[in-house]
Amino acid sequence: MTSSEQVREMVRERYAETALRVLQGGGGCCGPVKEASKDPITSNLYAVEQTKALPADAVTASLGCGNPTALAELHPGEIVLDLGSGGGIDVLLSAQRVGPAGKAYGLDMTDEMLALARENQRQADATNVEFLKGEMENIPLPANHVDVILSNCVINLAAEKDVVLSEAFRVLKPGGRLAIADIVVRGDIPQDIRQSVELWAGCIAGALKETEYIRQLERAGFEEVSVEPVRIYRAEEACGFLPAEGMDVKTVAAEIDGKFMSAFIRARKPS
C-alpha cells in the first residue's frame, strides 16, 4: 500500500467511525477531541438561524473548520459541489440557497457518511440534492459542469492535493468559483507532526503552507486566489487537537503556537 493509499484509508476509517457514532447518538469532531462543542477547530461555525431547520445529525456530524456556504455567495439556479460532504450540512445549506432551479451535489468516499447524509437529506426533504460516492482525486462529474465548488476542512486531508485541485478546476464551468474553508500553516512546524498519519485524519498534519496553497491553486489554472485567516490557533488551543499518546503535547503546542489557522480560500476559473 502506497503512502497516499495509507492516508486515504486512515481518513476513511476515522470518518466512518464518526458517522457511526453520530448515528448511534454520539458526536463527532475533526480531531481527537470527543466533544465537538469544545473543539477549537469545529465549534461555533454556523449561526443558529442557519441550522435550526436542518436535521440534528447533519449539525452534529459537521467536521469543518469554517462556513463555506456563507463564503460562496450562492445564487438561485446555481449548481454546487461540496468535496468531502460528510453528514451533508453544507450541501443542505447550499440547496436552500440555490433553490429548486439549482442543485447541490455532495461527494464523499465513506459509505457510512453517505448513509448519514442521505438520511439527513430525507429528513430535510431536500429534492435538489444528490450525494455521490467517489474520491476528490477523481470526481464523478463531467467537465465544466458546476458553478461553485465548496469544501470544508477536507482538502488538507488529501495526500495528492495537486490532483484534487486540478479535478476541481476541470469540473468547474468557465468563470466558476472555488470557496474553501481549510486549515493552513504559516511558518515551519515540527517534522513529527508532518509524519503522523493519525493526524492526517485530524485536519492537522496534511495542512499546506499558505504560500504553497496559493501556488498549487495557480498551477491548477485558478486566478483571483486569496487566503483570509479566520481563526489562528494558540498553544493552549493546540493541546485540544494534538494526540496525548507518543507526543510531548505541551512542548509541541508551544512550537506550533500561532502557526495553524482556519482560513477562507477563494479562487476562480478563468472565463
C-alpha positions as CSV (number, residue, x, y, z in Angstrom):
1,M,0.0,0.0,0.0
2,T,1.4,3.4,-1.0
3,S,1.6,6.3,1.4
4,S,-1.3,8.0,-0.4
5,E,-3.4,4.9,0.0
6,Q,-2.4,4.7,3.7
7,V,-3.5,8.3,4.2
8,R,-6.8,7.7,2.3
9,E,-7.6,4.5,4.3
10,M,-6.8,6.2,7.7
11,V,-9.2,9.1,6.8
12,R,-11.9,6.7,5.6
13,E,-11.7,4.7,8.8
14,R,-11.8,7.8,11.0
15,Y,-14.8,9.4,9.3
16,A,-16.7,6.1,9.1
17,E,-16.3,5.8,12.9
18,T,-17.6,9.4,13.3
19,A,-20.6,8.7,11.1
20,L,-21.5,5.6,13.1
21,R,-21.0,7.4,16.3
22,V,-23.5,10.1,15.2
23,L,-26.0,7.6,14.0
24,Q,-25.7,5.9,17.5
25,G,-26.4,9.2,19.2
26,G,-22.8,10.3,19.8
27,G,-20.8,13.3,18.5
28,G,-18.1,13.9,16.0
29,C,-15.1,16.2,15.5
30,C,-12.2,16.9,13.3
31,G,-9.5,15.7,15.7
32,P,-9.2,13.7,18.9
33,V,-11.4,15.9,20.9
34,K,-14.6,14.0,21.7
35,E,-17.0,16.9,22.3
36,A,-17.4,18.9,19.2
37,S,-18.8,21.8,21.2
38,K,-15.4,22.2,22.9
39,D,-13.2,21.6,19.8
40,P,-11.2,24.7,19.0
41,I,-11.5,23.9,15.2
42,T,-15.1,22.8,14.7
43,S,-17.0,24.7,17.3
44,N,-19.4,27.7,16.7
45,L,-19.1,27.8,12.9
46,Y,-22.7,28.3,11.9
47,A,-25.3,30.7,13.2
48,V,-28.3,29.2,14.9
49,E,-30.7,30.6,12.4
50,Q,-28.8,28.8,9.6
51,T,-29.0,25.4,11.2
52,K,-32.3,25.4,13.1
53,A,-34.2,23.9,10.1
54,L,-31.7,21.1,9.5
55,P,-31.7,17.6,10.9
56,A,-29.8,17.5,14.2
57,D,-27.5,14.7,12.9
58,A,-26.4,17.0,10.0
59,V,-25.3,19.6,12.5
60,T,-23.7,17.0,14.9
61,A,-21.7,15.4,12.2
62,S,-20.2,18.7,10.9
63,L,-16.4,18.3,10.9
64,G,-15.5,21.5,9.3
65,C,-13.3,24.5,10.2
66,G,-15.5,27.2,8.6
67,N,-18.7,28.0,6.8
68,P,-18.1,27.9,3.1
69,T,-21.8,28.4,2.2
70,A,-21.5,31.9,3.6
71,L,-18.2,32.4,1.8
72,A,-19.5,31.4,-1.6
73,E,-22.3,33.9,-2.0
74,L,-24.6,31.3,-3.7
75,H,-27.3,32.4,-6.1
76,P,-30.6,30.8,-7.1
77,G,-30.3,28.3,-10.0
78,E,-26.6,27.6,-9.5
79,I,-25.1,24.1,-9.4
80,V,-22.9,23.5,-6.3
81,L,-20.5,20.6,-5.4
82,D,-19.2,20.0,-1.9
83,L,-16.0,18.0,-1.8
84,G,-15.9,15.7,1.2
85,S,-19.5,16.4,2.1
86,G,-19.7,14.3,5.3
87,G,-23.0,14.4,7.0
88,G,-24.3,16.9,4.5
89,I,-24.6,20.2,6.4
90,D,-23.0,22.4,3.7
91,V,-24.9,20.5,0.9
92,L,-28.3,21.1,2.6
93,L,-27.5,24.7,3.3
94,S,-26.4,25.2,-0.3
95,A,-29.6,23.5,-1.6
96,Q,-31.6,26.1,0.3
97,R,-29.7,29.0,-1.3
98,V,-29.7,27.8,-4.9
99,G,-33.4,26.8,-4.7
100,P,-35.4,24.4,-6.8
101,A,-33.9,25.6,-10.0
102,G,-30.4,24.8,-8.7
103,K,-28.7,21.7,-7.5
104,A,-26.3,20.7,-4.7
105,Y,-24.0,17.7,-5.0
106,G,-22.1,16.2,-2.2
107,L,-19.1,13.9,-2.8
108,D,-17.8,11.6,-0.2
109,M,-15.8,8.3,-0.2
110,T,-17.1,6.9,3.0
111,D,-20.2,4.7,2.8
112,E,-21.2,5.4,6.4
113,M,-21.1,9.2,5.9
114,L,-23.1,8.8,2.7
115,A,-25.7,6.8,4.5
116,L,-25.9,9.5,7.2
117,A,-26.1,12.3,4.6
118,R,-28.8,10.6,2.6
119,E,-30.9,10.1,5.8
120,N,-30.4,13.8,6.6
121,Q,-31.5,14.7,3.1
122,R,-34.6,12.6,3.5
123,Q,-35.4,14.3,6.8
124,A,-34.9,17.7,5.3
125,D,-37.0,16.8,2.3
126,A,-34.3,18.2,0.0
127,T,-35.2,17.2,-3.6
128,N,-32.5,19.3,-5.3
129,V,-29.6,17.3,-3.6
130,E,-27.6,14.3,-4.8
131,F,-24.9,12.6,-2.8
132,L,-22.2,10.9,-4.9
133,K,-19.7,8.2,-3.8
134,G,-16.2,8.9,-5.0
135,E,-12.8,10.5,-4.3
136,M,-11.8,14.1,-4.8
137,E,-8.9,12.9,-7.0
138,N,-11.4,11.5,-9.5
139,I,-14.7,13.5,-9.3
140,P,-17.6,11.6,-11.0
141,L,-18.9,14.6,-12.8
142,P,-18.3,15.9,-16.4
143,A,-16.0,18.8,-17.2
144,N,-17.4,22.4,-17.0
145,H,-20.5,21.2,-15.0
146,V,-20.7,23.1,-11.8
147,D,-20.8,26.8,-10.9
148,V,-19.4,26.6,-7.4
149,I,-17.2,24.2,-5.5
150,L,-17.2,24.1,-1.7
151,S,-15.0,22.2,0.7
152,N,-14.9,22.3,4.5
153,C,-11.7,21.2,6.1
154,V,-11.2,18.3,3.7
155,I,-8.7,19.1,1.0
156,N,-5.9,19.3,3.7
157,L,-6.6,15.5,4.3
158,A,-5.7,14.6,0.7
159,A,-2.3,13.2,0.1
160,E,-2.3,14.4,-3.6
161,K,-3.7,17.9,-3.3
162,D,-2.5,19.0,-6.7
163,V,-4.6,16.3,-8.3
164,V,-7.7,17.4,-6.2
165,L,-7.3,21.0,-7.2
166,S,-6.8,20.0,-10.9
167,E,-10.1,18.0,-10.7
168,A,-11.9,20.9,-9.1
169,F,-10.7,23.1,-12.0
170,R,-11.9,20.5,-14.5
171,V,-15.5,20.2,-13.3
172,L,-16.0,24.0,-12.8
173,K,-17.6,25.9,-15.5
174,P,-15.6,28.8,-17.0
175,G,-15.9,31.6,-14.5
176,G,-16.8,29.2,-11.8
177,R,-15.9,29.8,-8.2
178,L,-13.9,27.8,-5.6
179,A,-14.8,28.6,-1.9
180,I,-12.9,26.5,0.6
181,A,-12.6,26.6,4.4
182,D,-9.4,24.8,5.3
183,I,-6.5,24.5,7.8
184,V,-3.5,26.5,6.6
185,V,0.0,26.8,8.0
186,R,2.2,29.9,8.4
187,G,5.8,29.1,9.1
188,D,7.5,25.8,9.9
189,I,6.1,23.1,12.1
190,P,7.8,20.1,13.8
191,Q,8.5,17.1,11.5
192,D,7.0,14.6,13.8
193,I,3.6,16.2,13.3
194,R,4.1,16.1,9.5
195,Q,4.9,12.4,9.7
196,S,2.0,11.4,11.9
197,V,-0.6,9.6,9.6
198,E,-3.1,9.6,12.5
199,L,-3.1,13.4,12.4
200,W,-3.9,13.4,8.7
201,A,-7.4,12.4,9.8
202,G,-7.4,15.1,12.3
203,C,-7.0,18.1,9.9
204,I,-3.5,19.0,11.1
205,A,-0.6,17.1,9.6
206,G,-1.7,17.5,6.0
207,A,-2.2,21.2,6.1
208,L,-0.4,23.2,3.4
209,K,1.6,26.4,4.0
210,E,-0.4,29.4,2.9
211,T,2.1,30.2,0.1
212,E,2.1,26.7,-1.2
213,Y,-1.8,26.6,-1.2
214,I,-1.7,29.7,-3.4
215,R,0.9,28.2,-5.7
216,Q,-0.9,24.9,-6.1
217,L,-4.2,26.7,-7.0
218,E,-2.4,28.9,-9.5
219,R,-0.6,25.8,-11.0
220,A,-4.1,24.2,-11.4
221,G,-5.2,27.2,-13.5
222,F,-7.1,29.3,-11.0
223,E,-6.9,33.0,-10.8
224,E,-8.0,35.7,-8.2
225,V,-6.7,33.4,-5.4
226,S,-6.9,34.7,-1.9
227,V,-6.4,33.3,1.6
228,E,-8.2,35.0,4.5
229,P,-7.4,33.9,8.1
230,V,-10.5,33.2,10.2
231,R,-9.1,31.6,13.4
232,I,-5.5,31.5,14.4
233,Y,-4.8,28.7,17.0
234,R,-2.7,29.5,20.0
235,A,-0.7,27.0,22.1
236,E,-3.5,26.3,24.6
237,E,-5.9,25.5,21.8
238,A,-3.4,23.3,20.1
239,C,-3.5,21.0,23.2
240,G,-7.1,20.3,22.2
241,F,-6.3,18.7,18.8
242,L,-2.9,17.1,19.4
243,P,-2.9,13.4,20.5
244,A,-2.0,12.6,24.1
245,E,-0.1,9.4,23.2
246,G,3.5,9.4,22.0
247,M,4.0,13.1,21.9
248,D,5.1,15.8,24.4
249,V,1.9,17.8,23.9
250,K,2.9,20.9,25.8
251,T,6.2,21.2,24.1
252,V,4.8,20.7,20.6
253,A,1.9,23.0,21.3
254,A,4.4,25.8,22.2
255,E,6.3,25.1,18.9
256,I,3.2,25.5,16.8
257,D,1.7,28.4,18.6
258,G,0.0,30.7,16.1
259,K,1.2,28.7,13.1
260,F,-2.1,26.8,12.3
261,M,-5.1,28.7,11.2
262,S,-8.5,28.2,9.7
263,A,-8.8,30.2,6.6
264,F,-11.2,31.0,3.8
265,I,-9.7,30.3,0.4
266,R,-11.2,31.8,-2.7
267,A,-10.3,31.3,-6.4
268,R,-12.0,31.5,-9.8
269,K,-11.6,29.5,-13.0
270,P,-10.9,31.9,-15.9
271,S,-13.9,32.7,-18.1
